[in-house]
């Protein structure tokens, strides 16, 4: 079996790209903003806060969870979500050095 294109890049580059892809939709950004503004895990109110159908919100939550950016716990017949602080810390640590060279604008 041949190499995939991701095999040409470092683990860190692939992981950073996966984080970026998970955040690549405004609904997912809105979900992250909503969850970050809450003091505890959030169950059903995500659908009330995001102007999309429940099934669409669920799909976006699935993408964020698959990327590890959020966590979900089952409580009764609902799933409560919150940010995954370890993944966000890692994402921040990975993102910062990637863009440190951009501080000085280069004329083109």
Contact map, one row per residue, 1 for C-alpha under 8 A:
111000000000000000000000000000000000000000000000000000000000000000000000000000000000000000000000000000000000
111100000000000000000000000000000000000000000000000000000000000000000000000000000000000000000000000000000000
111111110000000000000000000000000000000000000000000000000000000000000000000000000000000000000000000000000000
011111110000000000000000000000000000000000000000000000000000000000000000000000000000000000000000000000000000
001111111000000000000000000000000000000000000000000000000000000000000000000000000000000000000000000000000000
001111111000010000000000000000000000000000000000000000000000000000000000000000000000000000000000000000000000
001111111100000000000000000000000000000000000000000000000000000000000000000000000000000000000000000000000000
001111111100000000000000000000000000000000000000000000000000000000000000000000000000000000000000000000000000
000011111110110000000000000000000000000000000000000000000000000000000000000000000000000000000000000000000000
000000111111110000000000000000000000000000000000000000000000000000000000000000000000000000000000000000000000
000000001111111000000000000000000000000000000000000000000000000000000000000000000000000000000000000000000000
000000000111111100000000000000000000000000000000000000000000000000000000000000000000000000000100000000000000
000000001111111110000000000000000000000000000000000000000000000000000000000000000000000000000000000000000000
000001001111111111000000000000000000000000000000000000000000000000000000000000000000000000000000000000000000
000000000011111111100000000000000000000000000000000000000000000000000000000000000000000000000000000000000000
000000000001111111110000000000000000000000000000000000000000000000000000000000000000000000100110000000000000
000000000000111111111000000000000000000000000000000000000000000000000000000000000000000000000000000000000000
000000000000011111111100000000000000000000000000000000000000000000100000000000000000000000000000000000000000
000000000000001111111110000000000000000000000000000000000000000000101000000000000000000000100000000000000000
000000000000000111111111000000000000000000000000000000000000000000000000000000000000000000000000000000000000
000000000000000011111111000000000000000000000000000000000000000000000000000000000000000000000000000000000000
000000000000000001111111100100000000000000000000000000000000001100100000000000000000000000000000000000000000
000000000000000000111111110110000000000000000000000000000000000100000000000000000000000000000000000000000000
000000000000000000011111110110000000000000000000000000000000000000000000000000000000000000000000000000000000
000000000000000000000111111110000000000000000000000000000000000000000000000000000000000000000000000000000000
000000000000000000000011111111000000000000000000000000000000000000000000000000000000000000000000000000000000
000000000000000000000000111111100000000000000000010000001001000000000000000000000000000000000000000000000000
000000000000000000000111111111110000000000000000000000000001100100000000000000000000000000000000000000000000
000000000000000000000011111111111000000000000000000000000000000000000000000000000000000000000000000000000000
000000000000000000000000011111111100000000000000010000000000000000000000000000000000000000000000000000000000
000000000000000000000000001111111110000000000100010000000000100000000000000000000000000000000000000000000000
000000000000000000000000000111111111000000000000000000000000000000000000000000000010000000000000000000000000
000000000000000000000000000011111111100000000000000000000000000000000000000000000000000000000000000000000000
000000000000000000000000000001111111110000000100100000000000000000000000000000000000000000000000000000000000
000000000000000000000000000000111111110011000000000000000000000000000000000000001110000000000000000000000000
000000000000000000000000000000011111111000000000000000000000000000000000000000000110000000000000000000000000
000000000000000000000000000000001111111000000000000000000000000000000000000000000000000000000000000000000000
000000000000000000000000000000000111111111000000000000000000000000000000000000000000000000000000000000000000
000000000000000000000000000000000001111110000000000000000000000000000000000000000000000000000000000000000000
000000000000000000000000000000000000011111000000000000000000000000000000000000000100000000000000000000000000
000000000000000000000000000000000010011111100000000000000000000000000000000000011100000000000000000000000000
000000000000000000000000000000000010010111111100000000000000000000000000000000011100000000000000000000000000
000000000000000000000000000000000000000011111100000000000000000000000000000001111000000000000000000000000000
000000000000000000000000000000000000000001111111000000000000000000000000000001110000000000000000000000000000
000000000000000000000000000000000000000001111111100000000000000000000000000000000000000000000000000000000000
000000000000000000000000000000100100000001111111110000001000000000000000000000000000000000000000000000000000
000000000000000000000000000000000000000000011111111111001000000000000000000000000000000000000000000000000000
000000000000000000000000000000000000000000011111111000000000000000000000000000000000000000000000000000000000
000000000000000000000000000000000100000000001111111000000000000000000000000000000000000000000000000000000000
000000000000000000000000001001100000000000000111111100001000000000000000000000000000000000000000000000000000
000000000000000000000000000000000000000000000011111110000000000000000000000000000000000000000000000000000000
000000000000000000000000000000000000000000000010011111011000000000000000000000000000000000000000000000000000
000000000000000000000000000000000000000000000010001111111000000000000000000000000000000000000000000000000000
000000000000000000000000000000000000000000000010000111111100000000000000000000000000000000000000000000000000
000000000000000000000000000000000000000000000000000011111110000000000000000000000000000000000000000000000000
000000000000000000000000000000000000000000000000000111111111000000000000000000000000000000000000000000000000
000000000000000000000000001000000000000000000110010111111111100000000000000000000000000000000000000000000000
000000000000000000000000000000000000000000000000000001111111110000000000000000000000000000000000000000000000
000000000000000000000000000000000000000000000000000000111111111000000000000000000000000000000000000000000000
000000000000000000000000001100000000000000000000000000011111111100000000000000000000000000000000000000000000
000000000000000000000000000100100000000000000000000000001111111110000100000000000000000000000000000000000000
000000000000000000000000000000000000000000000000000000000111111111000000000000000000000000000000000000000000
000000000000000000000100000000000000000000000000000000000011111111100000000000000000000000000000000000000000
000000000000000000000110000100000000000000000000000000000001111111111100000000000000000000000000000000000000
000000000000000000000000000000000000000000000000000000000000111111111111000000000000000000000000000000000000
000000000000000000000000000000000000000000000000000000000000011111111000000000000000000000000000000000000000
000000000000000001100100000000000000000000000000000000000000001111111100000000000000000000000000000000000000
000000000000000000000000000000000000000000000000000000000000000111111110000000000001001000000000000000000000
000000000000000000100000000000000000000000000000000000000000000111111110000000000011001100000000000000000000
000000000000000000000000000000000000000000000000000000000000100110111111000000001111000000000000000000000000
000000000000000000000000000000000000000000000000000000000000000010011111100000001111000000000000000000000000
000000000000000000000000000000000000000000000000000000000000000010000111110000111100000000000000000000000000
000000000000000000000000000000000000000000000000000000000000000000000011111000111000000000000000000000000000
000000000000000000000000000000000000000000000000000000000000000000000001111111110000000000000000000000000000
000000000000000000000000000000000000000000000000000000000000000000000000111111110000000000000000000000000000
000000000000000000000000000000000000000000000000000000000000000000000000011111100000000000000000000000000000
000000000000000000000000000000000000000000000000000000000000000000000000011111100000000000000000000000000000
000000000000000000000000000000000000000000110000000000000000000000000000011111110000000000000000000000000000
000000000000000000000000000000000000000000110000000000000000000000000001111111111000000000000000000000000000
000000000000000000000000000000000000000011110000000000000000000000000001111001111100000000000000000000000000
000000000000000000000000000000000010000011100000000000000000000000000111100000111110000000000000000000000000
000000000000000000000000000000000011000111000000000000000000000000000111000000011111000000000000000000000000
000000000000000000000000000000010011000000000000000000000000000000001110000000001111100100000000000000000000
000000000000000000000000000000000000000000000000000000000000000000011110000000000111111100000000000000000000
000000000000000000000000000000000000000000000000000000000000000000000000000000000011111110000000000000000000
000000000000000000000000000000000000000000000000000000000000000000000000000000000001111111000000000000000000
000000000000000000000000000000000000000000000000000000000000000000011000000000000001111111100000000000000000
000000000000000000000000000000000000000000000000000000000000000000001000000000000011111111110000000000000000
000000000000000000000000000000000000000000000000000000000000000000000000000000000000111111111000000000000000
000000000000000000000000000000000000000000000000000000000000000000000000000000000000011111111100000000000000
000000000000000100100000000000000000000000000000000000000000000000000000000000000000001111111110000000000000
000000000000000000000000000000000000000000000000000000000000000000000000000000000000000111111111000000000000
000000000000000000000000000000000000000000000000000000000000000000000000000000000000000011111111100000000000
000000000001000100000000000000000000000000000000000000000000000000000000000000000000000001111111110000000000
000000000000000100000000000000000000000000000000000000000000000000000000000000000000000000111111111000000000
000000000000000000000000000000000000000000000000000000000000000000000000000000000000000000011111111100000000
000000000000000000000000000000000000000000000000000000000000000000000000000000000000000000001111111110000000
000000000000000000000000000000000000000000000000000000000000000000000000000000000000000000000111111110000000
000000000000000000000000000000000000000000000000000000000000000000000000000000000000000000000011111111100000
000000000000000000000000000000000000000000000000000000000000000000000000000000000000000000000001111111100000
000000000000000000000000000000000000000000000000000000000000000000000000000000000000000000000000111111110000
000000000000000000000000000000000000000000000000000000000000000000000000000000000000000000000000001111111000
000000000000000000000000000000000000000000000000000000000000000000000000000000000000000000000000001111111000
000000000000000000000000000000000000000000000000000000000000000000000000000000000000000000000000000011111100
000000000000000000000000000000000000000000000000000000000000000000000000000000000000000000000000000001111110
000000000000000000000000000000000000000000000000000000000000000000000000000000000000000000000000000000011111
000000000000000000000000000000000000000000000000000000000000000000000000000000000000000000000000000000001111
000000000000000000000000000000000000000000000000000000000000000000000000000000000000000000000000000000000111
